[in-house]
Amino acid sequence: MKISSAVLLSLAAALVVIGAHLTIKAGIVASYPFFMFALVLLFWHMYQRNKMEETEPKEKKPSKHKSKRKKN
């Protein structure tokens, strides 16, 4: 995970916590912008993660289905 992805995810989580606090104190109307901005940050994080996965060279991974039995 890149530092920008970690920052986006952390900011989104912080905005959700702030939005929840504002919902309790002032109501959903006051907290709506915080929830929507958190949602935008989450979508941006997912977009960057998917874009990074597509551009990475695909390495050949060993198969998980190899037999562990010894051949006689």
Stockholm file with secondary structure:
# STOCKHOLM 1.0

chainA/1-72         MKISSAVLLSLAAALVVIGAHLTIKAGIVASYPFFMFALVLLFWHMYQRNKMEETEPKEKKPSKHKSKRKKN
#=GR chainA/1-72 SS CCHHHHHHHHHHHHHHHHHHHHHHHHCHHHHHHHHHHHHHHHHHHHHHHHHHHHHSCCCCCCCTTCCCSCCC
#=GC SS_cons        CCHHHHHHHHHHHHHHHHHHHHHHHHCHHHHHHHHHHHHHHHHHHHHHHHHHHHHSCCCCCCCTTCCCSCCC
//
